């Protein structure tokens, strides 16, 4: 049974004993809402950005107010990762980003070697603006591309063109920044395997050091949910999207990218350290509209609507945002769900220590059919495959989903685990 509490504008009741070293800051503004998007965003149009938008100015003020109100312990550790997500953070002016970063450093501290990431969209920055962000300390850029066909960009509701994509890449390359990522989406309406292969091969010519590959999910209450049914034309079939996933894995790993997470690839040394915090279930701060924190076993989610978020920061709106997720059952299921996203898998010794040898044995029994089908792999402490997974002393080593077939059926593996473990 989850425990929850009414929280106003303070997280001091949940200050983590383990000091978070990561912070996420949500910048919700977009020029328009993509047809597949269910994020907490506010649309400002093509002409509004940064200092010429009262809406953005007001939000920056309230966001800084929330950061300033954060209760922290005296022995706080400096942040090792900071992530500006959205929305489109590159709609901020350099001065606005500087104001936020200065306050984060003053309040929480930012390590000198911290990874500071920022999501940017084509058409929302020029070289001077991007260089201004880098001069403030941003050292990792994530460029939202999605596809390299104008028709598919329009069908997805994106606000940029293919020409703007290449202009943005040219700007990034001129700055000399090495740690930058490019996003693609598969499974879009009318997208063919040939379209997808073209996008992948174009991406490989560009040669970023990090790549995120997402499969379209038709979320409730989005335009796509009204227009389309998953698996039915003009959306690709499930078989077609599986082919797209396999093709991406094949081409990218052959090109030297490590498939380190179910949706992410990186060259050596360029894994996204901030996202690894989420996948390894480490604590983190979250600030901004709809953002979540994870502190001392509590996940704290802010209001998704801008005016309600403003009222909450000002103490004028009580909002049930605190959910305790570290009951033994919740902790086990989340450990399995997040751990199976990673190529390194889940540490068996950790599972045994945290949840007991009997629970580990039950997990191994449940996973036996998937192991026999080549979808789950068990490794010893040296990462060598283990054939007989039910040997009595198998309480060390790792278990992971195979790539790509295991990753493709991750939902099936997890739903089986969740169903059978809940009955034990």
C-alpha positions in Angstrom: 0.0 0.0 0.0 1.5 3.4 -1.1 1.6 6.1 1.5 1.0 9.7 0.4 1.0 13.1 2.0 -0.4 16.5 1.2 2.6 18.8 0.2 2.5 22.5 -0.4 5.6 24.3 -1.5 8.3 22.6 0.6 10.0 19.2 0.4 11.8 19.6 3.8 9.8 16.8 5.3 11.4 14.4 2.8 15.0 15.7 2.8 16.9 12.6 1.8 19.5 11.0 4.1 21.4 10.3 0.9 22.1 13.7 -0.6 21.0 13.9 -4.2 23.7 14.9 -6.6 21.4 15.4 -9.7 18.8 18.0 -10.5 16.2 18.2 -13.3 14.7 21.6 -14.3 11.6 21.6 -16.4 11.3 24.4 -19.0 7.8 23.8 -20.4 7.6 26.2 -23.4 7.3 25.0 -27.0 6.5 26.9 -30.2 3.7 24.3 -30.8 2.7 21.0 -29.3 3.8 17.9 -31.2 0.9 15.6 -32.0 2.3 12.8 -30.0 3.2 14.8 -26.9 1.6 14.4 -23.5 4.3 16.3 -21.5 3.6 19.3 -19.3 4.1 22.1 -21.9 2.9 25.6 -22.7 2.7 26.8 -26.3 4.1 30.2 -27.0 4.1 30.3 -30.8 6.9 30.9 -33.3 7.7 34.5 -32.4 7.8 34.4 -28.6 11.0 33.4 -26.8 13.2 34.4 -23.9 13.2 38.0 -23.0 10.3 39.0 -25.3 7.8 36.6 -23.7 6.0 37.7 -20.5 4.9 34.1 -20.0 8.5 32.8 -20.0 9.7 35.7 -17.8 7.0 34.9 -15.2 7.9 31.2 -15.3 11.6 31.8 -14.7 10.8 34.0 -11.7 8.6 31.3 -10.1 11.0 28.5 -11.0 13.8 30.5 -9.2 11.5 31.1 -6.3 10.9 27.3 -6.0 14.7 26.6 -6.1 15.3 29.2 -3.4 12.7 27.7 -1.1 14.2 24.2 -1.3 15.3 22.9 2.1 18.8 21.4 2.1 21.0 19.9 4.7 24.3 21.4 5.8 26.3 18.5 4.5 24.8 18.6 1.0 27.0 17.3 -1.8 27.4 19.4 -5.0 25.4 18.4 -8.0 27.2 16.1 -10.5 24.5 16.4 -13.1 22.0 19.1 -14.1 19.5 18.6 -16.8 17.3 21.3 -18.5 14.4 19.4 -20.2 11.1 20.4 -21.6 9.5 21.6 -23.5 12.2 23.5 -25.4 14.8 25.0 -23.0 16.5 26.7 -25.9 13.6 29.1 -26.0 15.2 30.7 -22.9 17.5 33.6 -23.3 21.1 33.3 -22.2 20.4 35.7 -19.3 17.4 33.6 -18.2 19.4 30.4 -18.2 22.2 32.1 -16.4 19.9 33.3 -13.7 18.6 29.8 -13.1 22.0 28.2 -13.1 23.5 30.8 -10.8 20.7 30.1 -8.2 21.1 26.3 -8.5 24.8 26.7 -7.8 24.2 29.1 -4.9 21.5 26.9 -3.3 22.7 23.3 -4.1 26.2 23.7 -5.4 27.4 22.4 -8.8 30.6 20.4 -9.0 33.3 21.8 -11.3 33.2 18.7 -13.5 29.4 18.3 -13.5 27.5 17.2 -16.6 25.1 20.1 -17.5 22.7 19.0 -20.2 20.2 21.1 -22.2 17.6 20.0 -24.7 17.5 22.2 -27.8 15.3 22.2 -30.9 16.3 23.2 -34.5 15.2 26.8 -35.3 15.4 28.0 -31.7 19.0 29.1 -31.4 21.8 30.6 -33.4 25.5 30.3 -32.9 25.8 33.3 -30.6 23.0 32.0 -28.4 24.3 28.5 -28.2 27.8 29.8 -27.4 26.2 31.9 -24.6 24.7 28.7 -23.1 28.0 26.9 -23.3 29.8 29.9 -21.7 27.5 29.5 -18.7 28.6 26.0 -18.2 26.3 23.9 -20.3 28.5 21.1 -21.6 26.0 18.6 -23.1 23.4 19.3 -25.8 20.5 17.1 -26.8 19.1 18.0 -30.2 15.5 17.0 -31.0 15.5 15.9 -34.6 13.0 12.9 -34.8 13.3 12.2 -38.5 15.0 13.5 -41.7 11.8 13.8 -43.9 9.8 17.0 -44.0 6.6 15.2 -44.7 7.0 13.0 -41.5 8.0 16.1 -39.5 4.7 17.8 -40.5 2.7 14.7 -39.8 4.2 14.6 -36.3 3.5 18.3 -35.7 7.1 19.3 -35.4 7.9 23.0 -35.7 11.1 22.6 -37.7 12.2 21.5 -41.1 15.0 19.3 -42.4 16.9 22.3 -43.5 16.7 23.7 -40.0 18.0 20.4 -38.6 21.2 20.7 -40.7 21.5 24.4 -39.8 21.3 23.5 -36.1 23.9 20.7 -36.5 26.2 23.1 -38.3 25.9 25.6 -35.4 26.6 22.8 -32.9 29.7 21.6 -34.8 31.0 25.2 -35.1 31.0 25.6 -31.3 33.3 22.5 -31.0 31.2 20.8 -28.3 31.8 17.1 -28.4 29.2 15.8 -25.9 26.0 16.2 -27.9 23.1 13.8 -28.6 20.6 13.5 -31.4 17.0 12.1 -31.0 15.1 10.0 -33.5 11.6 8.5 -33.4 10.4 5.4 -35.1 6.8 4.2 -35.7 5.4 7.5 -37.0 2.4 7.7 -39.3 3.3 6.7 -42.9 6.9 6.0 -41.9 8.3 3.1 -43.8 11.3 0.9 -43.1 13.1 2.7 -46.0 12.3 6.1 -44.4 13.8 4.8 -41.1 16.9 3.4 -42.8 17.5 6.8 -44.5 17.2 8.6 -41.1 19.6 6.2 -39.5 22.2 6.4 -42.3 21.9 10.2 -42.3 22.5 10.2 -38.6 25.6 8.1 -39.0 27.0 10.5 -41.4 26.5 13.3 -38.9 28.2 11.1 -36.3 27.1 12.5 -32.9 28.6 10.9 -29.8 25.2 10.0 -28.3 21.9 8.9 -29.9 18.4 8.3 -28.4 16.0 6.1 -30.4 12.4 6.3 -29.3 9.5 4.2 -30.5 6.3 6.2 -30.8 3.8 5.6 -28.0 0.3 6.8 -28.7 -0.6 8.5 -25.4 -4.1 9.2 -24.2 -5.5 12.7 -24.8 -3.0 13.6 -27.6 -4.0 14.3 -31.2 -2.5 11.0 -32.2 -4.8 9.2 -29.8 -7.8 10.7 -31.7 -6.4 10.1 -35.2 -4.8 6.6 -34.9 -5.0 3.1 -33.5 -1.6 1.5 -32.7 -0.7 -1.2 -35.2 -3.2 0.1 -37.8 -2.5 2.1 -40.9 -1.1 4.7 -41.3 0.9 3.7 -38.2 3.4 0.9 -38.9 2.5 -2.5 -37.7 4.0 -4.0 -34.6 6.2 -6.2 -36.8 7.4 -3.2 -38.8 8.3 -1.2 -35.7 10.2 -4.3 -34.4 12.1 -4.3 -37.7 12.9 -0.7 -37.2 14.3 -1.4 -33.7 16.4 -4.2 -35.0 17.8 -2.2 -37.9 18.8 0.7 -35.5 20.5 -1.8 -33.2 22.4 -3.4 -36.1 23.5 -0.2 -37.8 24.5 1.7 -34.7 26.4 -1.1 -32.9 28.2 -1.9 -36.2 29.2 1.8 -36.3 30.8 1.6 -32.8 27.9 2.8 -30.6 27.3 1.0 -27.4 23.6 0.1 -26.8 23.8 0.9 -23.1 20.1 1.4 -22.5 17.0 0.1 -24.2 16.6 3.5 -26.1 20.0 4.9 -25.9 23.4 4.5 -27.7 26.7 6.1 -27.0 30.3 6.1 -28.0 32.7 5.2 -25.1 32.7 7.9 -22.5 29.5 9.6 -23.7 26.7 7.9 -21.8 24.2 10.4 -20.3 25.2 10.5 -16.7 22.0 12.3 -15.6 19.7 9.7 -17.1 21.7 6.9 -15.5 20.6 8.4 -12.1 17.0 7.6 -13.0 17.7 4.1 -14.3 19.8 3.2 -11.3 17.1 4.5 -8.9 19.3 7.2 -7.3 17.8 10.2 -5.6 17.4 13.5 -7.5 15.9 16.9 -7.2 13.2 18.1 -9.6 12.1 21.7 -10.2 9.4 23.2 -12.4 5.9 22.5 -13.7 5.2 18.8 -13.7 8.7 17.9 -12.6 9.3 15.0 -10.1 11.8 14.6 -7.3 12.9 11.3 -5.7 13.9 11.8 -2.1 14.1 9.3 0.7 11.8 6.8 -1.0 9.2 9.5 -1.9 8.4 10.5 -5.5 7.2 14.1 -5.5 5.4 15.4 -8.6 4.5 19.1 -9.1 1.3 20.3 -10.7 1.2 20.0 -14.5 -0.7 23.2 -15.1 1.2 26.4 -15.0 -1.1 28.5 -12.9 -1.6 25.6 -10.4 2.2 25.2 -10.2 2.6 29.0 -9.5 0.0 28.8 -6.7 1.7 25.7 -5.3 5.1 27.5 -5.2 3.4 30.5 -3.4 1.8 28.2 -0.8 -1.7 28.9 -2.1 -2.5 25.4 -3.5 -2.4 22.1 -1.7 -1.6 19.3 -4.0 -1.3 15.6 -3.3 2.1 15.0 -4.9 4.0 12.8 -2.5 3.9 9.0 -3.2 6.0 6.6 -1.1 7.5 4.1 -3.6 9.9 2.3 -1.4 7.7 -0.3 0.2 9.5 -3.6 -0.3 7.2 -4.7 -3.1 7.4 -1.3 -4.9 11.1 -1.2 -4.5 11.5 -4.7 -6.0 9.3 -4.1 -9.0 10.9 -0.7 -9.8 14.4 -2.3 -9.4 13.4 -4.9 -12.0 11.7 -2.4 -14.3 14.6 0.1 -14.3 17.4 -2.5 -14.2 16.2 -4.4 -17.3 16.4 -1.1 -19.3 20.2 -1.2 -18.9 22.6 -3.4 -20.9 24.6 -4.0 -17.7 21.5 -5.5 -16.2 20.6 -6.2 -12.6 23.1 -7.2 -9.9 22.0 -10.6 -8.4 23.9 -10.0 -5.2 22.0 -6.7 -4.7 18.7 -8.5 -5.2 19.6 -11.2 -2.8 20.8 -8.7 -0.1 17.8 -6.4 -0.5 15.0 -8.8 -1.0 16.3 -12.2 0.2 17.7 -15.3 -1.4 14.2 -16.9 -1.6 12.9 -14.0 -3.6 15.8 -14.2 -6.0 15.2 -17.9 -6.5 11.6 -17.2 -7.3 12.6 -14.5 -9.9 15.0 -17.0 -11.5 12.3 -19.6 -11.7 9.8 -17.1 -13.3 12.5 -16.1 -15.9 13.5 -19.6 -16.8 11.2 -19.8 -19.9 12.5 -16.4 -21.1 16.1 -17.6 -20.6 15.3 -20.8 -22.6 14.0 -18.6 -25.5 17.1 -16.5 -25.5 15.4 -13.3 -24.2 17.0 -13.2 -20.8 20.7 -13.8 -20.1 22.4 -14.6 -16.8 26.1 -13.7 -16.3 28.6 -14.5 -13.7 30.6 -11.8 -11.9 33.0 -11.7 -14.8 30.1 -11.1 -17.2 30.4 -14.6 -18.7 27.1 -16.3 -19.6 25.7 -18.9 -17.2 23.8 -21.9 -18.7 22.4 -23.5 -15.6 20.6 -20.6 -14.0 19.0 -22.6 -11.1 22.3 -23.7 -9.5 22.0 -23.2 -5.7 24.9 -20.7 -5.5 23.6 -18.3 -8.2 23.4 -15.3 -5.9 26.1 -13.3 -7.6 26.6 -12.0 -11.1 24.0 -10.2 -13.3 20.8 -10.8 -15.3 19.8 -8.8 -18.4 17.6 -8.8 -21.4 19.3 -9.8 -24.6 19.8 -7.2 -27.4 17.7 -6.7 -29.4 15.2 -9.5 -28.9 15.0 -9.3 -25.2 14.6 -5.5 -25.2 11.8 -5.9 -27.8 9.7 -8.0 -25.4 10.7 -6.1 -22.2 7.0 -5.3 -21.4 6.1 -9.0 -21.7 8.9 -10.1 -19.4 8.1 -7.4 -16.8 4.4 -8.0 -16.9 5.0 -11.7 -16.3 7.4 -11.0 -13.4 5.0 -8.4 -11.8 2.0 -10.8 -12.1 3.7 -13.8 -10.6 5.6 -12.0 -7.9 2.5 -10.3 -6.7 0.9 -13.6 -6.1 3.8 -14.9 -4.0 
